[in-house]
Structure formats: C-alpha cells, structure tokens
C-alpha cells in the first residue's frame, strides 16, 4: 500500500478513493502469470510435460479423484480500475 486516504470513522461515499495499492505488487503477479503461460505454451509445443500429467493422474488411486480430473486454469488478472 502506498497511501491511506481515510482515518477511522471517516465518512466516505461511493467512489471515494480509500487507499492506493503499490503497483509493483500487481505487476509482479502479472509478470509471474505471463511467465507461467509462456512455459505452458512451450511445453505444449515441445511435448514436454505430458508425462508429468499422466503420472499425477495415476497416483490418485483407483477412483481417479472427484470431479473427473485436475484441470487447473491460469488465473486471469485484471488491471486495477483507473481512479481520479
């Protein structure tokens, strides 16, 4: 957090800026997600990483786990709203 624009028990209304978040934290998450996407795309092109997915499914036991598989998705990050 960079700045806090309210104090305890201050009256605020819709649209008031309460605080400012450090954009470096947000940018680090965006960069991390972009790197994860690039790595996943590279694995898809080279065929590497497929054996890991097969082995992890086998390790769940005879039932195969609830939900029919482990389909994780890269989180989609949205930029913070422009205030001001």
C-alpha positions as semicolon CSV with decimal commas, in nm:
position;residue;x (nm);y (nm);z (nm)
1;X;0,000;0,000;0,000
2;X;0,131;0,343;-0,093
3;X;-0,120;0,575;0,074
4;X;-0,423;0,561;0,302
5;X;-0,671;0,843;0,238
6;X;-0,913;0,786;0,527
7;X;-0,895;0,766;0,905
8;X;-1,101;0,559;1,146
9;X;-1,469;0,657;1,148
10;X;-1,435;0,893;0,849
11;X;-1,750;0,929;0,641
12;X;-1,700;0,805;0,288
13;X;-1,925;0,784;-0,013
14;X;-1,929;0,560;-0,320
15;X;-1,639;0,639;-0,547
16;X;-1,411;0,786;-0,280
17;X;-1,051;0,667;-0,303
18;X;-0,975;0,495;0,026
19;X;-0,622;0,375;-0,039
20;X;-0,362;0,331;-0,311
21;X;-0,204;-0,009;-0,372
22;X;0,161;-0,038;-0,473
23;X;0,158;-0,118;-0,847
24;X;0,484;-0,316;-0,814
25;X;0,298;-0,597;-0,632
26;X;0,036;-0,611;-0,906
27;X;0,299;-0,601;-1,182
28;X;0,491;-0,887;-1,018
29;X;0,176;-1,104;-1,030
30;X;0,114;-1,010;-1,394
31;X;0,475;-1,098;-1,483
32;X;0,450;-1,428;-1,295
33;X;0,129;-1,522;-1,477
34;X;0,280;-1,429;-1,814
35;X;0,583;-1,650;-1,741
36;X;0,355;-1,939;-1,646
37;X;0,161;-1,901;-1,972
38;X;0,483;-1,889;-2,175
39;X;0,614;-2,202;-2,001
40;X;0,286;-2,385;-2,061
41;X;0,283;-2,287;-2,426
42;X;0,643;-2,404;-2,465
43;X;0,557;-2,739;-2,305
44;X;0,268;-2,773;-2,548
45;X;0,491;-2,706;-2,848
46;X;0,770;-2,941;-2,743
47;X;0,551;-3,215;-2,596
48;X;0,742;-3,192;-2,270
49;X;0,540;-3,209;-1,952
50;X;0,283;-3,457;-2,080
51;X;0,435;-3,746;-1,885
52;X;0,405;-3,548;-1,563
53;X;0,031;-3,506;-1,612
54;X;-0,015;-3,876;-1,684
55;X;0,185;-3,981;-1,380
56;X;-0,002;-3,746;-1,148
57;X;-0,339;-3,889;-1,259
58;X;-0,222;-4,245;-1,195
59;X;-0,114;-4,156;-0,844
60;X;-0,468;-4,079;-0,728
61;X;-0,579;-4,435;-0,682
62;X;-0,846;-4,648;-0,846
63;X;-1,122;-4,386;-0,820
64;X;-0,934;-4,126;-1,020
65;X;-1,039;-3,849;-0,782
66;X;-1,360;-3,650;-0,759
67;X;-1,458;-3,413;-1,033
68;X;-1,322;-3,607;-1,327
69;X;-0,972;-3,469;-1,343
70;X;-0,747;-3,189;-1,242
71;X;-0,799;-2,907;-1,488
72;X;-0,630;-2,602;-1,346
73;X;-0,650;-2,276;-1,529
74;X;-0,410;-1,985;-1,526
75;X;-0,574;-1,709;-1,322
76;X;-0,682;-1,412;-1,524
77;X;-0,560;-1,089;-1,368
78;X;-0,737;-0,766;-1,444
79;X;-0,572;-0,426;-1,414
80;X;-0,688;-0,211;-1,125
81;X;-0,950;0,050;-1,211
82;X;-0,824;0,393;-1,308
83;X;-0,917;0,631;-1,030
84;X;-0,918;1,002;-1,037
